[in-house]
Amino acid sequence: MSARRLIPLRRPGVLREATRAHHPNPLMPTTRGWKAALKEAEIPTTRHDAALKRNLELGLPGAKCLDDRTIPTFSRGELPHFAGINTFMKAPYAEDIREVAKYDATVVGVPFDGGATYRAGTRFGPQGIRRISSLYTPYNFELGVDLREQMTLCDAGDVFTIPANLEKSFDQISNAVAYIAATGSMPFIMGGDHSIGFPTVRGIASVTSKKIGIIHIDRHADIQEKDMDERMHTTPYFHATNLPNVRPENLVQIGIGGWQVPRVAVSEMVKRKTNIFTMQDLEELGIDKVAEMALEQAWCGTDAVYLSYDIDSIEAAFVPGTGWPEPGGLLPREALKLVGLVAKEGLCGMEIVEVSPPYDVSDITSLMALRLMVDTMGALVAHGKMGAHKRIIDKPFVPF
């Protein structure tokens, strides 16, 4: 059945039907929008309903004048978006860290910028992302996913980093990530500068005998051994790919380019035979092809893949709140598509780094980081991969 519209004839009050075959017909939905709208009815509301009941129990029933009797007197749950205590997406706070084992995924903050070589401020990244996360609901229309109904999520708070000491902070970070991963809960890490990319991978690698690949989306190579005589945010993948079960051949770097890639990093890429895609590769090959090639290399001979996303991989105009902005990066829509394609094959963890709220404008950088995280979760859920990483966890947690 084709769509129709009524076209007025020259005589007043007379209409005739004309067929517009290219218009979408709600009775025979062909657009993604209509398909997504119809899919919503298939998603349960069990946990939503339970949350409303709990909010009333904890926050007292609302004033008698309210027509909506699901509103409590004291703000509990996700509404109003501007009220309440901010955890990530207002997920339960696992103050007792042993509680994370009950959840499919655990968000943890790493407030550390001791590895920044220019603009500090990423220690406030977890705060910024949590703050703007109150804006979101757990339901995504296009994906047809409701994170509250289809997975479980908690916020474990922040790692206690040591501001004046890189190496002690690295051990603290590895300790935290290893513990979360060992429980079977998937770690979603909010940085922090990119120096944390080494201890986060080390944490996961320590609780598995399996091999791990890395997809690293960035404008910078981050693979030199040292910077100013220290392991900084320019060095994580030199050290991560020295781990016994993380091979450099399974490191895929996407978006690299511009005027901030040190030559010492380039020689290390060549020496280690890593996989590199520039922004021009993305333009010429397309997002789908680059994602396909990246997944092939990251998964070649490995058992799991870790996603490290540096917010400065996105065009600097869209993410001013970052420590080392570089024009010419991904557009937001391209970035979201890329993480969706990567995540649909499964991940053992994800980090988002280099969000620096002191340099941000209207929280737009924090908002972009949030969107990348929840889109990753949504893709894992939509493709049945949330929890698939548990099969690689075969070693006990041993404190660093």
Backbone torsions as a table, in degrees:
resi	resn	phi	psi	omega
1	MET	NA	128.7	-178.7
2	SER	-92.7	158.4	178.8
3	ALA	-74.1	149.7	-178.7
4	ARG	-130.9	157.5	170.8
5	ARG	-138.9	160.6	178.8
6	LEU	-98.1	126.2	-179.1
7	ILE	-111.9	126.3	179.8
8	PRO	-69.5	134.8	173.3
9	LEU	-84.0	177.9	-177.2
10	ARG	-68.4	-30.9	178.8
11	ARG	-76.2	128.7	-178.8
12	PRO	-57.3	141.0	175.0
13	GLY	80.7	2.1	-179.3
14	VAL	-111.2	129.3	179.3
15	LEU	-122.9	149.8	172.5
16	ARG	-132.2	157.9	-178.5
17	GLU	-87.6	138.1	173.1
18	ALA	-128.6	142.7	-177.0
19	THR	-91.5	130.2	171.8
20	ARG	-119.2	89.8	-172.1
21	ALA	-63.8	-24.4	-176.3
22	HIS	-85.7	-4.8	176.8
23	HIS	-82.9	141.3	178.6
24	PRO	-68.4	142.1	178.9
25	ASN	-110.7	119.4	-178.4
26	PRO	-59.1	-24.4	-178.9
27	LEU	-78.0	-21.0	177.1
28	MET	-132.8	74.3	-171.0
29	PRO	-64.0	127.9	177.2
30	THR	-121.6	-20.9	179.8
31	THR	-78.1	155.6	177.4
32	ARG	-62.7	-32.9	179.5
33	GLY	-61.7	-45.7	179.4
34	TRP	-68.8	-38.2	178.0
35	LYS	-63.0	-40.4	178.9
36	ALA	-66.3	-39.2	179.6
37	ALA	-62.9	-40.6	-179.9
38	LEU	-70.8	-31.3	-177.4
39	LYS	-68.9	-25.7	-176.7
40	GLU	-55.8	-36.0	-177.2
41	ALA	-65.8	-18.4	-178.4
42	GLU	-83.0	-14.2	-176.7
43	ILE	-87.2	128.3	-179.3
44	PRO	-68.5	165.0	175.7
45	THR	-120.7	20.7	-173.9
46	THR	-56.1	-51.7	-176.7
47	ARG	-72.8	-32.8	175.4
48	HIS	-60.9	-47.0	-179.2
49	ASP	-64.7	-40.4	178.7
50	ALA	-64.8	-36.6	179.2
51	ALA	-65.9	-39.8	178.2
52	LEU	-62.5	-41.0	178.8
53	LYS	-64.4	-42.9	179.8
54	ARG	-64.5	-40.2	-179.7
55	ASN	-59.7	-38.8	179.3
56	LEU	-69.3	-37.3	-180.0
57	GLU	-67.2	-40.2	-176.1
58	LEU	-86.4	-29.3	-173.4
59	GLY	-110.9	6.5	-179.4
60	LEU	69.1	142.9	176.4
61	PRO	-58.5	151.2	-177.3
62	GLY	-72.9	175.9	-178.9
63	ALA	-59.1	152.2	-175.7
64	LYS	-62.6	-24.0	-177.9
65	CYS	-72.6	-14.9	-176.0
66	LEU	-76.2	133.3	174.0
67	ASP	-76.8	-37.0	-179.8
68	ASP	-82.5	103.4	-175.0
69	ARG	-82.1	5.9	174.1
70	THR	-89.8	-4.9	-178.8
71	ILE	-86.1	123.2	178.0
72	PRO	-83.9	171.7	175.9
73	THR	-73.4	-44.8	178.1
74	PHE	-100.2	135.5	-177.4
75	SER	-61.3	120.0	174.6
76	ARG	-136.3	144.5	-179.1
77	GLY	85.7	-158.5	-169.9
78	GLU	-82.0	-18.3	-176.1
79	LEU	-111.6	150.2	-12.3
80	PRO	-66.8	153.6	-177.1
81	HIS	-60.7	-27.8	-176.2
82	PHE	-89.1	-0.4	-176.0
83	ALA	-118.1	172.1	175.3
84	GLY	92.7	175.7	178.4
85	ILE	-93.3	125.5	-173.1
86	ASN	-83.9	109.6	157.7
87	THR	-102.4	179.9	178.4
88	PHE	-66.3	118.4	-178.5
89	MET	54.8	24.2	-176.9
90	LYS	55.2	33.0	175.2
91	ALA	-70.9	160.9	178.0
92	PRO	-57.4	140.5	177.9
93	TYR	-89.6	117.0	179.1
94	ALA	-87.1	74.4	179.8
95	GLU	-63.1	-39.4	170.3
96	ASP	-83.8	106.4	-172.2
97	ILE	-60.5	-21.4	178.7
98	ARG	-66.5	-16.0	-179.9
99	GLU	-72.4	-17.5	-174.5
100	VAL	-63.3	-23.9	-180.0
101	ALA	-60.9	-19.6	-178.3
102	LYS	-82.0	-6.8	-170.9
103	TYR	-115.3	148.2	176.4
104	ASP	-65.1	-38.0	-176.7
105	ALA	-140.1	148.6	179.2
106	THR	-129.1	125.0	173.8
107	VAL	-90.8	133.7	179.0
108	VAL	-138.7	137.6	178.8
109	GLY	-93.1	144.1	174.4
110	VAL	-124.5	86.5	-175.5
111	PRO	-80.4	81.2	-172.8
112	PHE	-141.4	126.3	174.1
113	ASP	-132.5	26.0	177.5
114	GLY	-68.7	-12.3	178.5
115	GLY	-99.9	5.3	-180.0
116	ALA	-73.8	137.7	-178.8
117	THR	-103.1	-5.7	-179.3
118	TYR	-138.7	-82.3	-176.7
119	ARG	-98.3	113.8	175.8
120	ALA	-78.9	175.7	178.2
121	GLY	127.3	-10.5	-179.1
122	THR	-72.4	-8.8	173.2
123	ARG	-62.7	-19.9	178.3
124	PHE	-95.1	5.0	-179.7
125	GLY	-58.6	-49.6	179.1
126	PRO	-58.5	-39.8	177.2
127	GLN	-61.3	-45.0	-177.9
128	GLY	-63.6	-42.8	-179.1
129	ILE	-68.2	-43.0	178.2
130	ARG	-61.4	-42.4	-176.9
131	ARG	-59.6	-48.4	-177.1
132	ILE	-77.6	-17.5	-179.1
133	SER	-66.0	-19.7	178.0
134	SER	-66.3	-14.7	178.7
135	LEU	-70.2	-26.2	-170.0
136	TYR	-92.5	152.0	167.0
137	THR	-100.4	166.6	-178.7
138	PRO	-80.8	-0.4	-175.5
139	TYR	-103.3	133.4	175.3
140	ASN	-116.3	119.1	-174.6
141	PHE	-62.3	-50.2	-175.3
142	GLU	-66.8	-40.1	179.8
143	LEU	-75.0	-23.8	-174.5
144	GLY	67.9	40.3	-176.0
145	VAL	-127.1	137.6	171.6
146	ASP	-120.6	106.7	-174.2
147	LEU	-61.1	-33.9	-179.9
148	ARG	-66.7	-35.8	-176.7
149	GLU	-86.9	-26.3	-169.3
150	GLN	-113.0	0.5	173.7
151	MET	-158.0	171.1	175.0
152	THR	-118.3	141.3	-172.5
153	LEU	-142.1	138.9	173.9
154	CYS	-133.6	165.3	175.1
155	ASP	-114.7	119.9	-177.4
156	ALA	-90.8	6.4	-177.0
157	GLY	78.2	-151.8	-173.4
158	ASP	-114.7	150.7	171.0
159	VAL	-71.4	140.0	176.1
160	PHE	-80.0	93.1	178.3
161	THR	-86.8	159.8	-177.5
162	ILE	-106.5	104.4	-168.7
163	PRO	-53.3	-35.7	-173.6
164	ALA	-98.0	8.8	-173.5
165	ASN	-142.2	111.0	179.7
166	LEU	-62.9	-51.0	-170.9
167	GLU	-68.4	-39.4	176.4
168	LYS	-66.5	-37.6	176.5
169	SER	-64.7	-40.4	178.2
170	PHE	-59.4	-43.0	179.1
171	ASP	-65.7	-39.0	176.5
172	GLN	-61.4	-43.4	-178.9
173	ILE	-66.0	-47.1	178.2
174	SER	-60.5	-40.3	178.5
175	ASN	-57.6	-48.2	-177.1
176	ALA	-66.0	-47.6	-177.0
177	VAL	-67.7	-39.9	178.4
178	ALA	-61.1	-42.0	-179.4
179	TYR	-63.3	-47.4	-179.9
180	ILE	-61.1	-47.8	-178.3
181	ALA	-62.2	-39.0	-178.1
182	ALA	-63.3	-26.4	178.4
183	THR	-75.4	-14.5	-176.2
184	GLY	97.7	-9.0	176.2
185	SER	-78.3	138.8	-178.4
186	MET	-80.9	125.8	179.4
187	PRO	-79.3	129.2	170.4
188	PHE	-116.8	114.2	-166.3
189	ILE	-109.6	129.8	176.7
190	MET	-106.7	113.9	177.5
191	GLY	-84.5	177.4	12.4
192	GLY	84.4	147.5	174.8
193	ASP	-79.4	173.9	-170.6
194	HIS	-77.9	-3.0	173.8
195	SER	-61.9	-23.6	-179.5
196	ILE	-70.0	-10.2	179.7
197	GLY	-61.2	-27.2	175.5
198	PHE	-76.2	-55.4	-177.6
199	PRO	-65.9	-27.1	177.6
200	THR	-67.8	-47.5	177.7
201	VAL	-63.2	-41.5	179.4
202	ARG	-59.7	-38.0	179.6
203	GLY	-62.0	-47.8	179.4
204	ILE	-67.4	-42.9	-178.2
205	ALA	-61.9	-25.1	-176.9
206	SER	-75.0	-17.0	-177.5
207	VAL	-109.9	18.0	175.7
208	THR	-144.4	146.4	172.7
209	SER	-91.7	-4.6	-176.4
210	LYS	-80.9	163.6	-179.6
211	LYS	-88.8	142.7	-176.9
212	ILE	-121.1	132.4	171.0
213	GLY	-99.1	160.5	-178.9
214	ILE	-128.7	130.9	167.4
215	ILE	-108.5	117.9	-172.2
216	HIS	-117.1	112.4	-178.4
217	ILE	-105.2	120.7	-167.3
218	ASP	-166.8	166.3	168.2
219	ARG	-97.0	-11.2	-173.6
220	HIS	-119.5	151.0	-172.3
221	ALA	-76.2	-38.0	175.2
222	ASP	54.0	40.5	-175.6
223	ILE	-134.6	18.6	172.7
224	GLN	-83.6	161.3	-175.3
225	GLU	-72.5	-46.1	-180.0
226	LYS	-140.5	160.5	173.7
227	ASP	-138.3	119.5	-175.3
228	MET	54.5	39.4	173.2
229	ASP	72.4	14.5	179.2
230	GLU	-134.3	164.6	171.3
231	ARG	-83.6	103.4	-172.1
232	MET	-110.5	-165.7	179.8
233	HIS	-76.1	1.3	175.2
234	THR	-99.5	4.5	-170.2
235	THR	-125.3	0.7	-167.3
236	PRO	-59.6	-34.3	-171.5
237	TYR	-87.6	-10.5	165.4
238	PHE	-64.0	-48.2	-173.9
239	HIS	-80.6	-36.1	178.2
240	ALA	-63.2	-38.8	-178.4
241	THR	-83.6	7.3	168.3
242	ASN	-93.1	-8.7	177.8
243	LEU	-67.3	144.9	-174.3
244	PRO	-57.7	-34.1	-176.3
245	ASN	-109.0	22.2	174.8
246	VAL	-130.4	99.8	-175.2
247	ARG	-88.5	143.3	177.9
248	PRO	-61.5	-28.9	179.0
249	GLU	-64.3	-18.5	179.4
250	ASN	-102.8	11.7	173.3
251	LEU	-92.4	121.4	178.3
252	VAL	-117.0	123.3	-177.8
253	GLN	-113.0	124.2	-173.0
254	ILE	-121.5	130.1	176.3
255	GLY	97.8	3.8	-174.2
256	ILE	-64.8	137.9	176.6
257	GLY	158.8	-175.0	-179.8
258	GLY	91.1	-159.0	-172.1
259	TRP	-102.4	19.0	-176.1
260	GLN	-129.0	30.3	176.6
261	VAL	-109.2	103.6	-176.7
262	PRO	-62.4	144.5	-178.7
263	ARG	-63.1	-29.8	178.7
264	VAL	-65.9	-28.8	177.1
265	ALA	-72.7	-37.1	-179.1
266	VAL	-64.7	-43.5	179.6
267	SER	-63.7	-32.1	178.1
268	GLU	-70.0	-38.1	175.2
269	MET	-56.3	-47.6	-177.4
270	VAL	-65.8	-44.4	-179.2
271	LYS	-60.7	-41.1	-174.6
272	ARG	-91.0	-7.0	178.5
273	LYS	58.9	46.4	174.9
274	THR	-77.8	177.0	-177.0
275	ASN	-112.7	125.9	-171.0
276	ILE	-127.9	129.1	173.5
277	PHE	-123.8	124.0	177.9
278	THR	-87.6	174.9	175.2
279	MET	-63.4	-33.5	177.6
280	GLN	-66.7	-36.4	173.9
281	ASP	-58.8	-43.2	179.7
282	LEU	-63.5	-38.9	179.0
283	GLU	-67.5	-44.6	-174.2
284	GLU	-77.9	-38.5	-176.4
285	LEU	-91.4	-27.8	-176.6
286	GLY	92.2	153.8	-177.8
287	ILE	-60.4	-44.0	-176.6
288	ASP	-61.5	-43.5	-177.1
289	LYS	-70.0	-42.8	179.2
290	VAL	-63.0	-42.1	177.9
291	ALA	-61.4	-42.4	178.8
292	GLU	-60.8	-46.3	-179.7
293	MET	-67.2	-39.7	179.8
294	ALA	-63.6	-45.0	179.4
295	LEU	-63.4	-39.4	179.7
296	GLU	-60.3	-42.9	-178.4
297	GLN	-75.0	-42.2	-178.0
298	ALA	-66.3	-34.4	-177.6
299	TRP	-90.0	-5.6	-176.0
300	CYS	-66.6	107.5	179.1
301	GLY	75.5	11.6	179.9
302	THR	-112.6	172.7	-177.9
303	ASP	-115.0	-11.1	-179.3
304	ALA	-161.3	161.1	179.1
305	VAL	-131.0	138.5	178.3
306	TYR	-108.9	138.6	-179.6
307	LEU	-108.7	121.9	174.7
308	SER	-114.7	118.0	-176.3
309	TYR	-116.7	116.4	175.1
310	ASP	-93.6	122.3	-175.1
311	ILE	-61.8	-21.4	-179.9
312	ASP	-76.8	0.5	172.8
313	SER	-70.2	-15.8	-179.4
314	ILE	-90.5	145.9	178.0
315	GLU	-42.4	127.9	-171.3
316	ALA	-56.9	-29.2	-179.7
317	ALA	-62.3	-27.0	-177.9
318	PHE	-91.5	-18.1	-176.3
319	VAL	-134.9	68.6	-178.9
320	PRO	-66.6	-23.7	-176.2
321	GLY	-86.1	67.4	178.4
322	THR	-144.1	158.9	-172.9
323	GLY	-74.5	-25.1	-175.8
324	TRP	-147.1	74.9	-176.2
325	PRO	-68.3	146.1	178.0
326	GLU	-142.4	115.1	178.5
327	PRO	-61.5	158.0	175.0
328	GLY	94.1	12.7	-177.0
329	GLY	-87.1	-163.6	-178.4
330	LEU	-66.4	148.3	167.3
331	LEU	-80.1	152.6	-177.2
332	PRO	-53.3	-42.0	-178.2
333	ARG	-65.7	-35.8	177.3
334	GLU	-67.3	-40.8	179.9
335	ALA	-61.5	-43.8	-179.7
336	LEU	-66.3	-40.2	178.1
337	LYS	-63.5	-41.3	-177.9
338	LEU	-62.7	-47.3	-179.2
339	VAL	-67.1	-32.9	177.2
340	GLY	-63.3	-41.8	-179.9
341	LEU	-68.6	-37.9	179.4
342	VAL	-69.1	-45.2	-174.1
343	ALA	-70.3	-27.5	-175.8
344	LYS	-62.4	-19.4	178.4
345	GLU	-89.8	-6.5	177.9
346	GLY	104.9	145.9	179.9
347	LEU	-139.9	158.3	173.4
348	CYS	-105.2	-2.1	178.2
349	GLY	170.0	164.2	178.3
350	MET	-146.9	145.4	171.2
351	GLU	-131.0	148.6	171.8
352	ILE	-122.8	126.6	-172.2
353	VAL	-129.5	168.7	173.6
354	GLU	69.0	25.9	170.8
355	VAL	-85.0	120.6	-176.1
356	SER	-122.6	89.8	-176.9
357	PRO	-53.6	-33.1	178.7
358	PRO	-59.2	-23.7	178.8
359	TYR	-100.8	2.8	-173.7
360	ASP	-81.6	163.7	176.7
361	VAL	-125.5	119.2	176.7
362	SER	54.4	28.3	177.8
363	ASP	63.6	19.5	-173.7
364	ILE	-71.4	-29.9	177.3
365	THR	-71.5	-44.0	176.7
366	SER	-61.5	-38.5	178.6
367	LEU	-63.9	-40.8	178.4
368	MET	-64.8	-40.5	177.7
369	ALA	-62.6	-44.1	177.0
370	LEU	-57.5	-47.8	-177.3
371	ARG	-61.4	-39.2	178.2
372	LEU	-63.0	-39.2	180.0
373	MET	-67.3	-48.6	-176.3
374	VAL	-72.8	-29.2	174.3
375	ASP	-66.5	-36.3	175.9
376	THR	-64.0	-46.7	176.6
377	MET	-59.9	-44.5	-179.1
378	GLY	-61.7	-40.9	179.1
379	ALA	-66.3	-39.8	177.6
380	LEU	-61.3	-43.7	-180.0
381	VAL	-67.5	-46.8	-176.0
382	ALA	-60.4	-30.4	-176.5
383	HIS	-106.9	15.6	174.2
384	GLY	67.4	28.0	-176.7
385	LYS	-106.9	-4.8	177.4
386	MET	-67.4	120.8	-178.4
387	GLY	96.4	-10.4	-178.3
388	ALA	-65.1	-22.4	-178.2
389	HIS	-68.5	-17.9	-173.6
390	LYS	-59.8	-26.7	-176.3
391	ARG	-65.9	-20.7	-178.9
392	ILE	-88.3	-11.3	-177.9
393	ILE	-79.4	100.6	-174.6
394	ASP	-130.8	12.4	177.2
395	LYS	-130.4	145.6	-178.3
396	PRO	-74.1	158.4	175.4
397	PHE	-69.8	125.5	175.0
398	VAL	-122.2	115.5	-175.9
399	PRO	-54.7	141.8	175.6
400	PHE	-79.0	NA	NA
